Amino acid sequence: MNRGGSLAGHGKPPRSTQDKGARWISTRAPGLSAALLLLLALVATYWPTVLDLVHEWTHDENYSVGQLVPLAALYLLWQERGALRRLRAQPCWWAGVALILLAQAMRLYGLLALYQSAERYSLILTIWGLVLLCTGTQVFRQTIWILLFLLLMVPLPGQIHNRISNPLQSLATAGAVFLLELMGMGVSREGNVIVLNGNVQLEVAEACSGLRMLTAFVVVAATLAYVVDRPRWQKAVLLLSSIPVAIACNIIRLFATAELNYWTSSETAAKFFHDFAGLTMMPLAVLMLVAELWLLDRIIIRPPDPHATPSAPQTSPHPQRHSRLSFPQHKPSANSDA
């Protein structure tokens, strides 16, 4: 027996697999080349906008999670590679060109009105248009949630940021005061300043509003909702529940910081708030989301799959034993006398 020949033959993939891979590459080579050229043109055209986004991610802690969104989107696309391979890429010219023209009009408005958010969102619209232009509606529908997920990498416009940050700041202050009173501590509130026992003041600044935690939790919840195998309404519930989960975690963090500020020092409390508590809140939020999925499994009864084939009843390998109060029924044979 020629062992060397068998080992060499075992190391090579089957010819059918090689032919299938070569056929897949040859049929999609023109589309992939065009998509690559358009992607390079997109990066060159939007390079100032990309640099502006990177600067925002690295200098504004509220939106630092945005730099992880493109990486998470690539991971989700890789998870969908099997489904995308089965789809037929048929370019949709009119929809792709229309969406790209709309994005460029939005970008022109942003340039003329000095409105950076319009330029940033036009980048996302241009990516959508390129997907339609190069791959068609089937691939666009398959990846629509990933394309929507890209919106999370763009910081909120200034007016929306202020309308969200200020109520979050007030809500975090009120929640921390409630927990402190619940624990029996004398506390009063003066705007966004918490006064502990009449002599220790703790200011809830805008950085303590929880907006950074909210943006991070929404990104994590969106990724988790896409990965888990659940109905769409449960995924929507999981995504929406990330907002109260983020608010609750921020209130818990403020409560712990106030306790440390009263019993130790303001330096220890500040270090806890920005370092230790910031690291522990994310695992706590993920545990809350996983617990929510577990709770949905317990309270929601899934209907049986009509396409599933019924399984055969399992027979026990041990002989059946009758209990002390049950007796086997004896059926009379046909030849027995009445």
VEXDO-121855 format. One record per residue (C-alpha): residue in three letters; x, z, y. Coordinates in steps of 0.2 Angstrom, whole numbers, padded with zeros to 4 digits, always signed. Layout:
! residues N
AlaXZY/...
! end
This chain:
! residues 338
Met+0000+0000+0000/Asn+0007-0005+0017/Arg+0006+0010+0027/Gly+0014+0003+0043/Gly+0002-0012+0043/Ser-0013-0001+0041/Leu-0008+0011+0055/Ala-0004-0004+0067/Gly-0021-0011+0063/His-0029+0005+0066/Gly-0022+0007+0083/Lys-0030-0009+0090/Pro-0048-0010+0095/Pro-0060-0021+0086/Arg-0060-0039+0092/Ser-0078-0038+0096/Thr-0075-0024+0108/Gln-0061-0034+0116/Asp-0072-0049+0118/Lys-0086-0039+0125/Gly-0075-0031+0138/Ala-0067-0048+0143/Arg-0084-0056+0144/Trp-0090-0042+0155/Ile-0075-0043+0167/Ser-0076-0062+0168/Thr-0095-0063+0172/Arg-0093-0049+0186/Ala-0076-0054+0193/Pro-0083-0065+0207/Gly-0096-0051+0212/Leu-0082-0037+0211/Ser-0070-0047+0221/Ala-0083-0050+0235/Ala-0088-0032+0235/Leu-0070-0027+0236/Leu-0067-0038+0251/Leu-0083-0032+0259/Leu-0077-0014+0256/Leu-0061-0017+0264/Ala-0069-0026+0279/Leu-0081-0011+0281/Val-0066+0002+0281/Ala-0057-0009+0294/Thr-0072-0010+0305/Tyr-0077+0008+0304/Trp-0060+0015+0304/Pro-0062+0025+0320/Thr-0079+0032+0314/Val-0070+0037+0298/Leu-0057+0046+0308/Asp-0070+0054+0318/Leu-0079+0061+0303/Val-0062+0067+0296/His-0059+0076+0312/Glu-0076+0084+0312/Trp-0074+0090+0294/Thr-0057+0098+0297/His-0061+0106+0313/Asp-0080+0112+0312/Glu-0082+0124+0298/Asn-0101+0121+0298/Tyr-0098+0104+0291/Ser-0082+0106+0281/Val-0092+0102+0265/Gly-0095+0085+0271/Gln-0077+0079+0264/Leu-0083+0083+0247/Val-0098+0072+0247/Pro-0089+0055+0244/Leu-0080+0063+0230/Ala-0096+0070+0222/Ala-0105+0053+0225/Leu-0091+0044+0215/Tyr-0092+0057+0201/Leu-0111+0054+0200/Leu-0108+0035+0200/Trp-0096+0037+0186/Gln-0110+0047+0176/Glu-0121+0032+0179/Arg-0109+0019+0173/Gly-0118+0017+0156/Ala-0135+0013+0165/Leu-0127+0002+0178/Arg-0118-0008+0165/Arg-0135-0013+0157/Leu-0142-0019+0173/Arg-0141-0037+0179/Ala-0132-0039+0196/Gln-0142-0051+0206/Pro-0138-0051+0225/Cys-0152-0049+0237/Trp-0146-0058+0252/Trp-0161-0056+0264/Ala-0163-0037+0261/Gly-0144-0034+0262/Val-0141-0044+0278/Ala-0157-0036+0286/Leu-0151-0019+0283/Ile-0133-0023+0289/Leu-0140-0031+0305/Leu-0150-0015+0308/Ala-0135-0004+0305/Gln-0125-0014+0317/Ala-0139-0013+0330/Met-0139+0006+0328/Arg-0120+0006+0330/Leu-0121-0004+0346/Tyr-0133+0008+0353/Gly-0121+0022+0349/Leu-0107+0014+0357/Leu-0117+0010+0373/Ala-0125+0027+0374/Leu-0110+0036+0368/Tyr-0120+0044+0354/Gln-0108+0047+0340/Ser-0122+0051+0327/Ala-0129+0034+0328/Glu-0112+0026+0324/Arg-0110+0038+0309/Tyr-0127+0035+0302/Ser-0124+0016+0304/Leu-0110+0018+0292/Ile-0121+0024+0279/Leu-0134+0011+0282/Thr-0120-0002+0281/Ile-0115+0004+0264/Trp-0133+0003+0258/Gly-0134-0015+0264/Leu-0118-0019+0255/Val-0125-0012+0239/Leu-0141-0023+0241/Leu-0131-0038+0246/Cys-0118-0038+0232/Thr-0128-0030+0217/Gly-0147-0032+0221/Thr-0162-0022+0220/Gln-0160-0016+0202/Val-0143-0007+0205/Phe-0150-0001+0222/Arg-0165+0007+0214/Gln-0154+0015+0201/Thr-0142+0022+0213/Ile-0154+0026+0227/Trp-0152+0045+0226/Ile-0133+0044+0226/Leu-0135+0033+0242/Leu-0146+0046+0250/Phe-0134+0059+0245/Leu-0121+0051+0256/Leu-0131+0056+0271/Leu-0125+0074+0268/Met-0108+0070+0274/Val-0113+0066+0291/Pro-0114+0081+0303/Leu-0131+0085+0311/Pro-0134+0078+0329/Gly-0131+0091+0342/Gln-0149+0094+0347/Ile-0154+0096+0328/His-0139+0107+0326/Asn-0145+0119+0340/Arg-0163+0119+0335/Ile-0158+0125+0317/Ser-0143+0136+0322/Asn-0152+0147+0334/Pro-0167+0152+0323/Leu-0155+0154+0308/Gln-0145+0166+0319/Ser-0160+0176+0324/Leu-0167+0176+0306/Ala-0150+0183+0299/Thr-0150+0197+0312/Ala-0168+0202+0308/Gly-0165+0201+0289/Ala-0149+0212+0290/Val-0158+0225+0301/Phe-0172+0226+0288/Leu-0160+0229+0274/Leu-0150+0242+0284/Glu-0167+0251+0288/Leu-0171+0250+0270/Met-0155+0259+0265/Gly-0159+0273+0278/Met-0147+0269+0291/Gly-0152+0271+0309/Val-0151+0254+0317/Ser-0158+0245+0332/Arg-0157+0227+0338/Glu-0153+0220+0355/Gly-0155+0201+0354/Asn-0142+0196+0341/Val-0132+0212+0342/Ile-0135+0226+0329/Val-0132+0244+0334/Leu-0128+0256+0320/Asn-0133+0274+0323/Gly-0133+0271+0342/Asn-0114+0269+0344/Val-0107+0255+0333/Gln-0111+0238+0338/Leu-0110+0222+0327/Glu-0113+0205+0336/Val-0121+0191+0325/Ala-0112+0176+0333/Glu-0117+0158+0331/Ala-0103+0157+0317/Cys-0113+0170+0307/Ser-0129+0160+0308/Gly-0127+0154+0290/Leu-0127+0135+0295/Arg-0111+0133+0286/Met-0118+0141+0270/Leu-0134+0131+0272/Thr-0125+0114+0272/Ala-0114+0119+0257/Phe-0128+0125+0247/Val-0138+0110+0250/Val-0124+0099+0244/Val-0122+0110+0228/Ala-0140+0110+0225/Ala-0142+0091+0227/Thr-0127+0088+0215/Leu-0135+0100+0202/Ala-0152+0093+0204/Tyr-0145+0075+0200/Val-0135+0081+0185/Val-0149+0091+0176/Asp-0161+0083+0165/Arg-0178+0088+0173/Pro-0193+0080+0180/Arg-0192+0074+0198/Trp-0203+0088+0205/Gln-0192+0101+0198/Lys-0177+0093+0205/Ala-0186+0093+0222/Val-0190+0111+0220/Leu-0172+0115+0216/Leu-0166+0106+0231/Leu-0178+0113+0243/Ser-0175+0131+0236/Ser-0157+0130+0242/Ile-0163+0133+0260/Pro-0170+0151+0256/Val-0156+0154+0244/Ala-0143+0151+0258/Ile-0153+0161+0270/Ala-0154+0176+0258/Cys-0136+0175+0254/Asn-0131+0175+0272/Ile-0142+0190+0275/Ile-0134+0200+0261/Arg-0117+0195+0268/Leu-0121+0202+0285/Phe-0129+0218+0277/Ala-0112+0221+0268/Thr-0102+0217+0283/Ala-0112+0230+0294/Glu-0110+0243+0281/Leu-0091+0240+0280/Asn-0091+0240+0299/Tyr-0099+0257+0300/Trp-0089+0266+0286/Thr-0072+0258+0288/Ser-0067+0247+0303/Ser-0071+0231+0312/Glu-0055+0222+0306/Thr-0060+0226+0287/Ala-0078+0220+0290/Ala-0072+0204+0298/Lys-0060+0201+0284/Phe-0073+0204+0271/Phe-0086+0193+0280/His-0074+0178+0282/Asp-0064+0179+0266/Phe-0071+0189+0252/Ala-0089+0187+0255/Gly-0088+0168+0259/Leu-0080+0166+0242/Thr-0092+0176+0232/Met-0108+0169+0240/Met-0106+0152+0232/Pro-0106+0159+0214/Leu-0120+0170+0218/Ala-0130+0155+0225/Val-0126+0144+0210/Leu-0132+0159+0198/Met-0148+0159+0208/Leu-0151+0141+0206/Val-0147+0142+0187/Ala-0159+0157+0186/Glu-0172+0146+0194/Leu-0170+0133+0181/Trp-0172+0146+0168/Leu-0187+0153+0175/Leu-0195+0135+0176/Asp-0192+0133+0158/Arg-0201+0149+0154/Ile-0217+0146+0165/Ile-0219+0128+0163/Ile-0224+0120+0146/Arg-0218+0103+0144/Pro-0231+0091+0136/Pro-0225+0084+0119/Asp-0217+0067+0120/Pro-0230+0054+0113/His-0216+0042+0107/Ala-0207+0056+0097/Thr-0209+0054+0078/Pro-0215+0070+0070/Ser-0202+0079+0060/Ala-0205+0083+0042/Pro-0208+0101+0038/Gln-0193+0111+0032/Thr-0194+0118+0015/Ser-0185+0135+0012/Pro-0172+0135-0002/His-0178+0152-0008/Pro-0194+0153-0019/Gln-0209+0159-0010/Arg-0213+0177-0013/His-0231+0183-0012/Ser-0234+0199-0003/Arg-0241+0214-0011/Leu-0259+0211-0005/Ser-0260+0193-0007/Phe-0263+0184-0024/Pro-0261+0166-0029/Gln-0277+0157-0032/His-0279+0151-0050/Lys-0288+0134-0051/Pro-0297+0131-0068/Ser-0292+0116-0077/Ala-0303+0102-0081/Asn-0303+0106-0100/Ser-0307+0124-0098/Asp-0325+0130-0102/Ala-0337+0134-0089/
! end
